[in-house]
């Protein structure tokens, strides 16, 4: 499903994203679950993802190696 949503993203970036997910599946599962809860609560999908990503900004930076 994710690959389908990323069809317009350059292959190199897709590979980087999938590598991060494979190395940290629990972290990304937590992000997905939190976003899903916000969506069920009535928040738009994009807004939910932005809110969750912002809440986990420091962890994301660590996972991304920045």
WOZIGI-V22809 format. One record per helix or strand. SS is the DSSP state (A for helix, B for strand). FROM is the first residue (numbers start at 0). LEN is the number of residues. If there is no record, write none. Layout:
ss,from,len
SS,FROM,LEN
SS,FROM,LEN
This chain:
ss,from,len
A,1,4
A,10,13
A,24,16
A,44,11
A,56,8
